[in-house]
Amino acid sequence: MLIKLIYEDEQLEAIKEHIKQLETNQLYFLEEFIRKEKKNRKQRVFDEWKEILEATIEGENQAKSNE
């Protein structure tokens, strides 16, 4: 079973209160902004992982060619 623990601090509580006061069109904008931000962050993590993987593979290939 997968359990996710979400830590809510005082800052998050303030954000939740602000969200409650937004108009519907503002909520749509916020949803789209959050969706794009999550996508961008996932892409950055993937790109970093890919660079590390490529560097590791390149290093292994160089080590094998030096043998």
C-alpha positions, 0 to 999 in steps of 0.5 A: 500500500502506498501512503503519501504524507503531505506536510502542511505548514503555515504558508500553505494554510495562507495560500489555501485561504487566498485560493478560497477568495479567488473568482472562478476565472482566476481559479482556471488561470491558477489551475493552468499555471500549476499544471504548466509548472508541474510539467516544467519541473518534471521535464527539468528533473528528467533532463538532469537525470538524462544528462547524468545517465549519458555522462555515466555511460560515456565514462564507462565507455571511455574506461572500457576503451582505455583497457 
